């Protein structure tokens, strides 16, 4: 029998499939179904910085009623719609989920600014979270903001949260960092126990009839696996942090590739949203069968076996392979 267990953020998971942050965990019964389906761990949907700010301003409004405050200012905050839930309710829900499942539960914070809101990482710990995932979902649109300034803000935030909690801390990165390996190493130095690659930015579209900017959720495909696969292969063995792959994990093959690149876990959401919880046992069974056929005794044996430091042609992950890929397409007019 092959051993599917893996170690991620100091936690022993029964297998490397982790349900990533998504609306699935907004209902306790769905979290239970994920547990029953066999996932190794569950990441809660995110508590957004905007929600915490809104909650704080609303409290301040009631505390200062009758002074020169203006409640209308609240309308300047982003409209996060039905996904919103107050910080207090989020923490209560996290506690309820933790009590309802048998696998580790990871809280998720989505924000980029420094300040008192980082105390919510500590509140997540108190609520029962086994770890915290910091989701750095931010699009720098200010031309005056430099890469150095932004990265330093991120690193100070990681350090602040690290000092606020004793449980493991993972940081979910975006793929647009100029020098990713250097920044990844600094994240680990600042206190990140794990790095999640990558955050998936959702892009706006234009409604040409109504001349409006519209937003819609487009689920991932397995084709999106290549970007995080490449960078995990490069980072494996070079940073002192566990690596998690997210974006494009849909099949047993995707999970196996993630492990061989050097990931400790493969995070999945789109596949579960599209095809349901039954996909988890199917993927695990196919994965175990493949490992037996190829004489792998454990997931740990596979991890990093096809990383840049392990393959015969390390340049395959770098620019040296660029022209070869282009020339491999021969069906030209």
C-alpha positions in Angstrom: 0.0 0.0 0.0 1.4 3.4 -1.0 1.7 6.1 1.6 -0.2 9.3 0.6 0.6 11.3 3.8 2.5 14.5 3.5 3.8 17.2 5.9 2.6 20.8 5.3 3.2 23.7 7.7 4.3 21.2 10.3 0.9 19.4 10.0 0.6 15.8 9.0 -2.0 15.4 6.3 -3.5 12.1 5.2 -3.0 13.1 1.6 -1.8 16.1 -0.4 -5.2 17.3 -1.7 -6.2 20.5 0.1 -9.5 22.2 -0.5 -8.4 25.8 -1.2 -10.2 29.0 -0.2 -13.5 29.1 -1.9 -17.2 29.7 -1.2 -17.5 25.9 -0.4 -16.6 26.5 3.2 -19.3 29.1 3.8 -21.6 26.3 4.8 -20.7 23.8 7.5 -22.4 21.0 5.7 -20.1 21.6 2.7 -17.1 21.5 4.9 -18.3 18.2 6.3 -18.7 16.9 2.7 -15.1 17.9 1.9 -13.9 16.0 5.0 -16.0 13.0 4.2 -14.7 13.0 0.6 -11.2 12.7 1.9 -9.3 16.0 1.5 -6.2 16.3 3.6 -7.0 19.8 4.9 -9.4 22.7 4.3 -8.6 26.3 3.7 -11.4 28.6 4.8 -12.7 31.3 2.4 -11.0 34.6 3.0 -11.7 37.3 5.6 -11.1 40.4 3.6 -9.3 43.5 4.9 -12.2 45.6 3.5 -14.7 43.7 5.7 -12.5 44.4 8.8 -12.3 48.1 7.9 -16.0 48.3 7.3 -16.7 46.6 10.7 -14.3 49.0 12.5 -15.9 52.1 10.9 -19.4 50.9 11.6 -18.5 50.4 15.2 -16.8 53.8 15.4 -20.0 55.3 13.9 -22.2 54.0 16.7 -19.6 54.9 19.3 -19.4 58.5 18.1 -23.0 59.1 17.1 -23.9 62.7 17.5 -20.5 64.0 16.6 -19.3 65.3 13.2 -18.9 61.9 11.7 -20.5 61.0 8.3 -21.8 57.5 7.9 -22.0 58.1 4.1 -18.2 57.7 4.0 -18.8 54.0 4.3 -20.0 54.0 0.7 -16.5 54.6 -0.4 -15.5 51.1 0.7 -15.5 48.4 -2.0 -18.8 46.6 -2.5 -18.0 43.0 -1.7 -21.6 41.8 -2.1 -22.9 38.5 -0.8 -19.4 37.2 -0.2 -19.1 39.6 2.8 -19.5 38.4 6.3 -18.5 40.3 9.4 -15.3 39.4 11.2 -17.1 38.2 14.3 -19.3 35.9 12.3 -16.3 34.7 10.3 -14.5 33.7 13.5 -17.6 31.9 14.9 -18.0 30.1 11.6 -14.4 29.0 11.6 -14.8 27.6 15.1 -17.9 25.7 14.0 -16.2 24.3 10.9 -13.2 23.2 13.0 -15.5 21.3 15.4 -17.3 19.7 12.5 -14.4 18.1 10.6 -11.5 15.8 11.4 -8.9 17.4 9.2 -6.8 20.6 9.8 -8.6 23.9 9.1 -6.5 26.9 7.8 -7.9 30.4 8.2 -7.5 32.8 5.3 -6.7 36.6 5.6 -6.9 38.7 2.5 -5.2 42.0 2.8 -2.1 44.1 2.2 -1.9 47.0 4.7 -0.3 47.1 8.1 -2.2 47.9 11.2 -4.4 46.7 13.9 -6.4 44.4 11.7 -3.5 41.9 11.9 -4.9 41.0 15.3 -7.5 39.0 13.4 -4.8 36.5 12.6 -4.5 36.0 16.4 -8.3 35.8 16.6 -8.2 33.0 14.0 -5.8 31.1 16.2 -8.0 31.5 19.2 -11.0 30.4 17.0 -9.3 27.1 16.4 -7.4 27.5 13.1 -4.5 25.1 12.7 -2.7 27.6 10.5 -3.3 31.0 8.8 -2.9 31.7 5.1 -2.2 35.3 4.2 -3.6 36.1 0.7 -1.7 39.0 -0.8 -4.4 39.9 -3.4 -3.4 43.4 -4.4 -3.1 45.1 -7.8 -0.6 48.0 -7.6 -2.1 50.6 -9.9 -0.2 53.7 -8.5 2.7 54.6 -10.9 4.5 56.2 -7.9 4.6 52.9 -6.0 7.9 51.1 -6.5 8.4 47.3 -6.4 10.8 47.8 -3.5 8.2 49.7 -1.5 5.5 47.2 -2.2 7.6 44.2 -1.3 8.8 45.9 1.9 5.1 46.5 2.8 4.4 42.8 2.2 7.4 41.7 4.3 6.5 44.0 7.2 2.9 42.6 7.1 4.2 39.0 7.2 6.5 39.9 10.1 3.6 41.6 11.9 1.3 38.6 11.5 4.1 36.2 12.4 4.5 38.0 15.7 0.7 37.8 16.3 0.4 34.1 16.1 2.2 30.9 17.2 0.5 28.6 14.6 2.0 28.2 11.2 1.7 31.0 8.6 1.5 30.5 4.8 1.7 33.3 2.3 -0.2 33.2 -1.0 1.9 34.9 -3.6 1.0 36.4 -7.0 3.1 35.5 -10.1 3.9 39.1 -11.1 6.9 39.7 -8.7 9.9 41.0 -10.6 12.5 38.7 -8.8 10.3 35.9 -7.4 13.0 33.7 -5.9 14.6 36.6 -4.0 11.2 37.7 -2.7 10.2 34.2 -1.8 13.3 33.8 0.3 12.6 37.1 2.1 9.1 36.0 2.8 10.5 32.9 4.5 13.0 35.1 6.4 10.1 37.3 7.6 8.3 34.3 9.1 6.4 32.5 6.4 6.3 28.8 7.1 4.8 28.1 3.7 4.4 29.7 0.2 1.3 29.1 -1.9 1.8 29.6 -5.6 -0.2 31.3 -7.1 -2.9 33.7 -6.3 -5.3 33.8 -9.3 -6.3 37.3 -10.2 -9.8 37.6 -11.6 -10.0 40.0 -14.6 -12.8 42.5 -15.3 -14.5 42.6 -18.7 -16.5 45.2 -20.6 -20.2 45.1 -21.4 -20.3 47.0 -24.7 -24.0 47.3 -24.8 -24.4 48.9 -21.3 -20.9 50.4 -21.3 -20.1 48.9 -17.9 -17.2 47.0 -16.3 -18.5 43.6 -15.4 -17.1 40.9 -13.2 -17.6 37.1 -13.6 -15.9 34.1 -12.2 -14.1 31.9 -14.7 -13.0 28.6 -13.2 -9.5 27.4 -13.9 -8.4 24.6 -16.2 -5.4 22.2 -16.0 -3.6 24.4 -18.5 -3.0 26.9 -15.7 -1.0 24.4 -13.8 2.2 25.1 -15.8 2.9 28.5 -14.3 3.0 27.4 -10.6 4.5 24.1 -11.6 7.5 25.9 -13.2 8.1 28.2 -10.2 7.7 25.5 -7.6 10.2 23.4 -9.6 12.6 26.4 -9.5 12.1 27.3 -5.8 12.3 23.8 -4.4 15.3 23.4 -2.2 16.1 27.2 -2.4 13.7 28.6 0.2 13.2 27.5 3.8 9.4 27.1 3.5 6.9 24.5 2.4 5.6 25.0 -1.1 1.9 24.6 -2.0 0.6 24.6 -5.6 -2.7 26.1 -6.5 -4.4 27.1 -9.8 -5.1 24.4 -12.4 -5.3 21.3 -10.1 -8.1 19.2 -11.6 -6.8 15.6 -12.0 -4.7 12.9 -10.4 -2.0 13.8 -13.0 -2.1 17.4 -11.9 -1.6 16.4 -8.2 1.3 14.0 -9.1 3.0 16.7 -11.2 2.7 19.1 -8.3 4.4 16.7 -5.9 7.2 15.9 -8.4 7.8 19.7 -8.8 8.3 19.9 -5.1 5.0 20.9 -3.6 3.9 19.5 -0.3 0.2 19.9 -1.2 -1.9 20.5 -4.2 -4.8 22.9 -3.6 -8.1 22.5 -5.4 -11.3 24.6 -5.8 -12.5 24.9 -9.4 -12.7 21.1 -9.9 -14.8 20.7 -6.8 -17.0 23.6 -7.6 -17.6 22.3 -11.1 -17.8 18.5 -10.6 -18.5 18.0 -6.9 -16.9 16.3 -3.9 -16.8 12.8 -5.4 -13.9 13.9 -7.5 -11.6 13.7 -4.4 -11.8 9.9 -3.8 -11.6 9.4 -7.6 -8.4 11.4 -7.8 -6.9 9.8 -4.8 -7.6 6.3 -6.2 -6.2 7.1 -9.6 -3.1 8.7 -7.9 -2.5 5.6 -5.7 -2.9 3.3 -8.7 -0.4 5.3 -10.7 2.1 5.3 -7.8 1.8 1.5 -7.5 2.3 1.0 -11.2 5.4 3.2 -11.2 6.7 1.7 -7.9 6.5 4.8 -5.7 6.0 3.8 -2.1 5.1 7.3 -0.8 4.2 10.8 -1.8 7.4 12.0 0.1 9.5 9.9 -2.3 8.0 11.8 -5.3 8.3 15.3 -3.9 10.9 17.3 -5.7 11.9 14.4 -8.0 11.4 16.6 -11.1 12.4 19.9 -9.6 15.1 22.0 -11.3 17.8 20.7 -9.0 16.8 17.1 -9.7 16.3 16.9 -13.5 19.0 16.2 -16.1 18.2 19.5 -17.9 17.8 22.3 -15.4 17.6 24.9 -18.2 14.3 23.4 -19.2 12.7 25.6 -16.5 14.5 28.8 -17.7 14.9 31.0 -20.8 17.3 28.5 -22.5 14.3 26.4 -23.4 12.3 29.2 -24.9 13.5 28.9 -28.5 13.2 25.1 -28.3 9.5 25.4 -27.3 8.8 27.8 -30.2 10.6 25.6 -32.7 8.7 22.5 -31.5 5.6 23.8 -33.2 6.1 22.8 -36.8 2.6 23.0 -38.2 3.2 26.4 -39.7 1.7 27.8 -42.9 
